[in-house]
Amino acid sequence: MKLKSTIVALAAAIWLCGCADKTAESNKLVILHTNDTHSQIEPGEDGLGGVMRRKAVIDSIRAAEPNVLLVDAGDAVQGTLYFYLYGGKVEQEVMNILGVDARILGNHEFDNGIDSLAAVLKLSDSQKIATNYKLDNTPMAGMFEPYTIKEYGGKRIGIIGINLDPTGIITKGNYDGLEFLPIVATANLTAEKLKKEEGVDAVVAISHIGYNPAGLIGDSVLATNSRNIDIIIGGHSHDTIDPTTPKGAARSRLTNLDGEEVLVVQTGKAGRRLGKIELNLDSLGIGGRPKYELITVDKRFDGYKDPALAKTIAQYSAGVDSLMHLWVGESPKELKAGGTELLNYFTDFIFKAGNAIAPGVDLAIANKGGLRADIPAGKFSKGHVINMIPFANYVTVIDLKGSDLLDIFNVMAMTDGNGISKNVKATYTKDGDKAKATKVLVDGKAIDPNRTYRVATIDYLAKGGDYMSAFTRGKTVAQSREPLYDVLLDELSKNKKPVGGDSVNRWALEQK
């Protein structure tokens, strides 16, 4: 009876995917892809995702298609209690059971340092590719290849892995020994080698550089400045490129330097969707156009259970569940991770925590990207707090010259502002990739370029993270003994008032 229900569930999954049966042509390659799954083992609060559901989709397609390639574009870790508790081990085991064929690194793979990353990657069965990262002088020496070639239906597919510049985005000290090579030049040189020397029929670039990051090279720039690359499977920016919408269709079909079309794809984040590319192998090199779709990973696939995956999840889920039921506070309403109110509350807390370790703090700065999950209405748990701020950051206080502080505000203006404490107001202008903070008031007074300001922030930013390199020109005067989430949990245990704050946007965009 159990076997019958499993078969029925698998058949339903095949029907839902719109897959063909095993009579599918051997001249077709199906590429399945994920990116930025961020340790989302269980379905998220929005009801989407979950690795068991993803396994159902993958298995159904593999049952129907003779040629399937499964790849991951980085940031498979960090963002839930599974990473907080187990340091990346769970994600590697899950990827092995899913049968990920090839993968690249994301920036969050480095969150626990390069030694920890190397140890965890020893558990991974996937082929690991790094084209523009030279890793010979790191603990990962010998684990990665600059490219790989796979053969399907008599056709050769070259795969390269393109990563972002770690400077300003990965914490300094977490990638020692890594050598970064230029994105466009390295991608083009390797793609040319694959086609002219290795004789591949198509080149697939798996990337973790973002689609169109402000002031940086992303997938859109790579595609339009490339030669010999046919498909770019992206990550990092959490873009959902949906080909069924006019905007998604336009973003997914770009033209390279030779006037040829490059397919550019990305699935969003947290495993909510699985990307599916169908490549007609017979049309390679003669103008064939790949098909592309996003499959929503939702409750349609709940009937399927993979025994090995279920056993793996069960080994670790008890620890996660215990933290999710350890109540530490309450909120009168839901506070969204992408909302102004939670960001303001978080930044004002850093201001208070900074003053506790170094009195005389003038202002606080926090990064909105550090908030990764919502705080629910009503009771919330220790697990909710850690999911909200999962990174092992520390409250840090820096004495910084006003001119350097203004440089930081200009960087924050590029992303329409970040967290600033309630005694600060900022006005900015933005025109495409250019932005500038035109007026910054601290306690009602404009920043004096020659004065020294005491700033509370987190150590990630203090080390120049999120491209705020001007922080490194300051002097660190204090740092919390415990990680930020523990500092906040301690505050919640002492202060029983509901969390929350004002919802006023402390940044104002000047209208032209």
N, C-alpha and C positions, 0 to 999 in steps of 0.2 A: 504494500500500500504506500509506504514511504517512497519507494523507488518510482512508483507511478506518479505521485504528486510532483516529484522532482522533474520527471520527464515532461509532465503537463506544463509546469512552470517554465521550463526551458523553451518549450514550443511556443508558449505565449510570448516569451521574450523575443524569440525570432520574429514572430508576427508583428510585435510592436516596433521592432527595429526596421521593419520593411525589408528584411534581408531575403536573399534568394535561397534556394536549397542547394544541395551539394552538386547540382548540375551546373553551377556557376562556371563561367569561362576561366580557364587557367591562365588566360592572358590578362587578367585583371589583378591588380594589387590593391588591397584595402589597408590604408594606414590609419590606425587609431592613435589618438594622442591626448595627453593630459598636460596640465601645467598648473603650478601654484596650488597644489592640493592641500598644502599646509596642515598636515597631520589630521585631516578631517576623516577619521576612521568611521564614525557614526554619521547618520544624516544630521544636517545642521538644523538650527532653530527654524529655518524657513521650510523645512521638510524635504529639502533636496540633498542629493549626494549620498555618501555612504559607500564603503568599499565593497560590501556584499552585493549591493545593487549594481555597482560598476562591473563586478565579476560576472553577474548575470548577463549584462549587455555584451561584454567581451566574449564570453563563452558562446553566446548565441551566434555571434558573427563568425567566430572561428568554426562553429559547427556548419556554417553555411558557405563559407568561402575557402578556397584552397590556398590562397596567399594572403596572410595577414601579418602586418608589422605593427607592434605596439611600442610607442616611444613616449618619453616624459621630458618636458622642457624645464625642469628644475623647480626648486622650492617645494619639494615633496614633504618637507618637515617644517616645524615651528608654527604654533598657533592654537594648539589645544593641549589638554592635560596629558595626552599620550606622549607628547614630546617632553613636556615639563617633568613627567615622572620617569620616563624610560630613555630619554636622550637620543632618540632616533632609531632605536632597535626595532620597534614595532613597524615603522614605515618600511624598513628594509625587508622584513619578513613578509609584509603584505605585498610589496612590489614583486617579490620572488614568486608568490602564489598567483598573483595576477599574470605573471609571465611577461614582464616588461623586457622587451628585446634590447632597447638602447635608451640611454639616458644621459643628461648633462647636469652640471651643477647649477644651482641657483645661489643667490647671495646668502639666503638664510641657512643653507647647508653649513655655513661657516660660523653660525651663532655660538657654538660651544668651543670654538677654536679649531685649528687645523689638525691638531693631534687627535682630538675626539672624532673629527670627521673621518680621518683616515682609518681609525679603528672601526667605526660603524660601517664604512664602505666595504670593509673586508667581508661583511655579511651579505653583500649584494651580488646576485648572480647576473645582473644585467651587464651588457657591454657598455663601458663608460667612455664617453668621447669628450675631448677638450681640444679644440683646434687653435684657439688664440689664448689659451692658458698653457704656459710651460711649467710643468710641475716637478721637474727633475730634482730640484733642490728643496723639496717638501716631503713630508711623510707619505704623500700619495704617489711618489715616484714609481713608475711602472704599472700603475692601476689604469691609466687612461691612454687612449690612442688618439692621434690627431684626426683620424677619419676611419670609417669602416665601409666595406662594400658587401652588399647582400644581393643574391641572385634569385630572381623569380621568373618563371616562364621563359628562361633563356635570356632575360634582360638583367643588366647590372645596375644597381641603385647605389650611388655613393651618398654617404651620410656624414655631415660635418656638425660640429658643436660650437656655437658662438656665444661668448659670455661678455658681460659688462665689465667696465673698468672698476676694479674693487675700491679704488681711491674715492673716499667720500661717501661710500654706501655700505661697505663691510668694515666693521670695527677694526681700527688699526691694531696690529698685533695678532689678529685672528687669521691672517693669510701670509705669514712670513715665508719668504722663499718663492712665492708665486710670481711669475713674470707674465705681465699682460702684453699681448700683441695687438696692434691696431685692428679694429673690427672689419672695416670694409676691405682694406688691402689684404689682410690675411684670408678673409672669406673668398675673395676673388682669386687669389693665387692658388688656394687649395682646390677650389672648384675647377679652375683651369687645368690643374694637374690631374684631377679625377677624370675629366672628359678627354683631355688630349693624350695623357700618358697611361692612365689606367683603363681608358676605353669604356667608361660608364655611360649608360644611356640617359640617366637623369641624376640630378644632385638635389638632395633634401638637406636644408639647413635647419637644425634644431637650435633655437636661440633663447637666451634669457637676457634680453636687453630692453624689453618694452616695445610697444608699438610706435609711439611718437613722443618720447620724453622731451620736455622743454629744454632746449639748449644742448641736447645730447643726441647721439646716433642711436636710432631705434630701427625696428624692422622696416618701417616705411622708407627711411633713408637708405638702408642697406639694399632693399629691393630695387629702388630706382637708380642706384649707383652700382648695380651688380652686373656681372656677366656669368653665364653658365649655371646659375642657380635657378631651379625650377619651382621649388616650394620652400617656403619659410614657415616653420612651425614655432610659434613664439610663446613667450611667457614674460613674467615680471610685472607688467603694468596692469594685470587683471582685466584686460579688455575682453569683452564678449563680442566676437566678430561673427555676427549672424548673417549668413548669406541670403536669408529670406527677406531681409529688409533692404531698402535702397541704400542706406548708409553702409550697412554691413557688406553688401555686394560691391560697393565702390571701394571700400577699404581692403577687401580681400583680393581684388584684381588690380595689380599695379604693373607698370611697364618698366623694363630694365633698360640699360644703356643701348642695347641692340634692338629696341622696339619690341621685344618679346614679353609675353605676359608671365608674371610671377604670382603664384597663389600664396597669399599671406593669411595665416589662420591663428586663432587663439581662443581658448574656451572659457575665459573668465577666471574663476578661482574656486577653491574648496571642493573640487570634484563634482560640482553641480551639473556639469555637462561633459560629455565625451565627444571629442571631435572625430569625424569620419571622412576620410578622403579616399575617393575611388580613382585609381589611375589605370587607364587603358594602356597596357604595356606595348601593344602593337602600334600605338600612335606616338610613342616617344620619339622626339626629334623631328616630327613632321607636323607640328602644330596642334597636337592633342590637348584638350582642355580638361583637367581633372574636375571631378564632381566633389562638392564639399557640403557637409551638413553637420549640424550640432544635434546630438541626442541628449535630451533632458533626462537626467538620472533621478527618477522619482519613485513613488510607491507602486507604480505599475510592475516593478521588478521584485517586489517584496516576497513573492512566493518561492523564490529560488534560494537555496542554501548550499553553499559549498562546504563540505565537512572540514577540510583542512583550514580554510579561512575562518570558519566559525570557531574552531579549536584555538586558533591563534588569537583571535579577538577576546575570547573568553579568558585566556591567560592573563590579560592585562586590564580588562574592563572593570574588575572589582575595585582596583585602586582608584580609577577615575570616578566611579560611582560614589565612592566614599567621600571624596572631596566635593562632589556636586551636591551632597546632602549635609555638609557641615555649614550650618547657617551662621552668617556673620553680620548681617545687616538687612535693611529694607529700603525700598525706594517707592515713593508715592506713584511713580509712573515709570514706564519703560524709557531708558536712556540709550539712544542709538549710538553705536560706535562712530558713525559718520556725522553725528549731530553736533551742533554748537554747544548745547548744554553740558554734555558729558565732557567735551574738550575743555570748556571753561572750568568745570568742577575739578578736573584732573590737573590743570595748570595751576589753579589756585591752591590745590593741595601741595604741589611741588614748591610753591612760594612759601607756604607754611612750614613744610618739612625742611626747606633750605634754611629758613630763619632759625629753626631749632638747632641746627648744627653749626651755623655761622651767622650770628645776628647781624642785622644791618643790610639784609637783601633788598635791593632796589626794585627788582622785577623778576619774573619767572618766564621761561620759554620751554615749551614742550612740542613734540612733533605729533601731529594728528595721525600719522601712520603708525604710531605706537599703540593706538587703541584698536584692538582687533575683534572685539565682540561686544554685544550689547549687555547692559544691566537690565534684567527683567523688572517689571512692576511687582511690588510685593517683596517677599523674602528673597534674598539672594545669598549664595554660598561662597565659601573660599574658592571653589572651583570657578565660579563666575568671575571673581576678581582676577584670578590668574589667567583665565581665558581672555579677559579684557586687556590686561597688560602682561603678555606671556614672556616678554624678553627679560633676561637677567640683567637689567639695568640698575644703576645706583643713582640716588640723588646726589648731585654734584654742585658745588658752589664755586664760581669763578669770578675773579676780579678782572674786568675787561675795560679797555679804553673805549670811549664813546664812538670813535671813528670805526673801530672794529665791530662794535655793536650795530652800527648803521649798515655795515656790510652784511651782517646776518639778517637784518630786516629786509634788505634787498633780495637775498636768497629766498627768504620765506615768501616774498611777494610773487616769486615765480610760480608758486603753487597756491596762489590766492590766500596766503597767510597760513600760519600755524598757531599753536596755542600760545597765548600771552596772558599774563595775570590781569586781574580786573582793574588795576591802577594804570593800565597802559591802553592807549588808543593809537591805531595806525591807519594811515591813508596811503593808498598806492595807485599807480597806473600800470596798465598792462597792454602791450601791443604785440601779439604773436609770441615769439620766444623772448621778448624783452619785457622786463618788469622793473619797477623801482618803487621803493618806499619814499613817498614825497613828504610825509610828516609823521613823526613818531613822538608822542607825548608820554612822559613818565611822571605820574603825579601832577599832570597838567602842564609840565614844562618840557620844551623841546630837548632832545638829546644833545648834550654838549660834546662835540667830538674830542675835546681835550680832557674831559673829566673821566675818572675811573668809576665804573658802575659795578656793583656786586650782583651777579646774576645766578639764580637757581635754575638748574636744568637737570639733564640726565647724562651719565658718562658717555653714552653713545654719541650725543651731540657735542659734548665737551671734547671728544676726540676727533671732531670734524665730520661726523656722520650727517647724512642728508645734505651733503655738500656745504655745510656750515663751517668751512675751514677756518674762518676768522676766530672761532672759539679757541683754536690751538695757539693763538697769539696771546691769550690771557694767562692768568696764574690761578691754578686750582688751590683753593684755601681749605676746602673740606669735602668729605664724601661720606655718605651713609655707610654704616657697618653692614647693613642688610640690604638685599635687593629691594627694588622699588615696591614690588607686590607685597613683600613682608612689612615694609614701612606703612603701606596703606592699610593692610590688615590689622596692624597694631593700632593705628589711628581709629579704625572702625570699632575695635574692641573697647577703646576708651571713650569714644564719642558715640553715643547711641542715637544721635539725631539722624534722620533720613538723609541719604545722599541726594545730591542735586545742587543746582545753582542757577544762575541767570542764563538766559538763552540769547543774550545780546551779542551780535557779531562784532567783535572788537576790531575788525578790519573793515575799512570802507574803500570801495573802488571808486576812484574819481571818474566822473562821467565826462566824456569829451564834448 
